Amino acid sequence: MESFLRNPLPETISELDEQIARIEEMQRACADAVRDLMAREDITNGIVFPQEIHELQQKKNMLETHKQYRRVRRRRLQMLHAGM
Protein backbone atom coordinates (compact mmCIF):
# COMPACT_ATOMS: atom_id res chain seq x y z
CA MET A 1 0.00 0.00 0.00
CA GLU A 2 1.24 3.47 -0.82
CA SER A 3 2.65 5.30 2.19
CA PHE A 4 0.48 8.38 1.66
CA LEU A 5 -2.63 6.23 2.25
CA ARG A 6 -1.44 5.44 5.79
CA ASN A 7 -0.84 9.08 6.72
CA PRO A 8 -3.47 11.54 7.93
CA LEU A 9 -5.35 13.39 5.22
CA PRO A 10 -3.60 16.50 3.88
CA GLU A 11 -4.77 19.98 4.81
CA THR A 12 -4.45 21.61 1.39
CA ILE A 13 -6.63 21.28 -1.69
CA SER A 14 -3.62 20.90 -3.99
CA GLU A 15 -2.26 17.97 -1.96
CA LEU A 16 -5.69 16.35 -1.95
CA ASP A 17 -5.98 16.78 -5.72
CA GLU A 18 -2.55 15.21 -6.18
CA GLN A 19 -3.46 12.24 -3.99
CA ILE A 20 -6.80 11.76 -5.74
CA ALA A 21 -4.99 11.65 -9.08
CA ARG A 22 -2.51 9.08 -7.74
CA ILE A 23 -5.36 6.96 -6.38
CA GLU A 24 -7.13 7.08 -9.75
CA GLU A 25 -3.92 5.89 -11.44
CA MET A 26 -3.69 3.02 -8.98
CA GLN A 27 -7.35 2.12 -9.63
CA ARG A 28 -6.71 2.05 -13.37
CA ALA A 29 -3.71 -0.21 -12.82
CA CYS A 30 -5.88 -2.60 -10.77
CA ALA A 31 -8.58 -2.64 -13.43
CA ASP A 32 -5.98 -3.28 -16.16
CA ALA A 33 -4.47 -6.13 -14.15
CA VAL A 34 -7.91 -7.71 -13.65
CA ARG A 35 -8.63 -7.48 -17.37
CA ASP A 36 -5.24 -9.04 -18.13
CA LEU A 37 -5.81 -11.93 -15.72
CA MET A 38 -9.29 -12.56 -17.08
CA ALA A 39 -7.95 -12.57 -20.63
CA ARG A 40 -5.25 -15.09 -19.68
CA GLU A 41 -7.69 -17.48 -18.00
CA ASP A 42 -8.27 -20.78 -19.77
CA ILE A 43 -10.98 -22.61 -17.87
CA THR A 44 -10.84 -25.77 -19.98
CA ASN A 45 -7.15 -26.21 -19.10
CA GLY A 46 -7.63 -25.21 -15.47
CA ILE A 47 -5.80 -21.90 -15.72
CA VAL A 48 -7.79 -19.53 -13.52
CA PHE A 49 -6.90 -16.65 -11.22
CA PRO A 50 -9.86 -16.18 -8.84
CA GLN A 51 -7.81 -15.22 -5.79
CA GLU A 52 -5.68 -12.70 -7.65
CA ILE A 53 -8.72 -11.14 -9.34
CA HIS A 54 -10.58 -10.92 -6.03
CA GLU A 55 -7.59 -9.27 -4.30
CA LEU A 56 -7.26 -6.70 -7.09
CA GLN A 57 -10.97 -5.90 -6.95
CA GLN A 58 -10.76 -5.51 -3.16
CA LYS A 59 -7.76 -3.19 -3.56
CA LYS A 60 -9.66 -1.12 -6.12
CA ASN A 61 -12.62 -0.84 -3.70
CA MET A 62 -10.30 0.18 -0.85
CA LEU A 63 -8.78 2.85 -3.08
CA GLU A 64 -12.27 4.14 -3.91
CA THR A 65 -12.92 4.60 -0.18
CA HIS A 66 -9.67 6.54 0.24
CA LYS A 67 -10.59 8.68 -2.76
CA GLN A 68 -14.02 9.46 -1.30
CA TYR A 69 -12.50 10.55 2.02
CA ARG A 70 -10.22 12.94 0.14
CA ARG A 71 -13.09 14.34 -1.91
CA VAL A 72 -15.06 15.05 1.26
CA ARG A 73 -12.04 16.75 2.86
CA ARG A 74 -11.54 18.78 -0.32
CA ARG A 75 -15.15 19.99 -0.28
CA ARG A 76 -14.86 20.95 3.39
CA LEU A 77 -11.71 22.94 2.71
CA GLN A 78 -13.39 24.67 -0.24
CA MET A 79 -16.32 25.62 1.99
CA LEU A 80 -13.96 26.98 4.65
CA HIS A 81 -12.11 29.09 2.05
CA ALA A 82 -15.41 30.36 0.67
CA GLY A 83 -16.44 31.52 4.15
CA MET A 84 -19.36 29.18 4.66
KAZIHU-V750608 format. One line per field, one symbol per residue. psi: psi as a letter, one per 30 degrees, with the letter a starting at -180 (. if undefined). A space follows every 10 residues. Layout:
psi=???
//
This chain:
psi=kkefffllkl gkeeeeeeee eeeeeeeeee eeeeeeeeef kjefggjlhe eeeeeeeeee eeeeeeeeee eeeeeeeeee ffg.
//
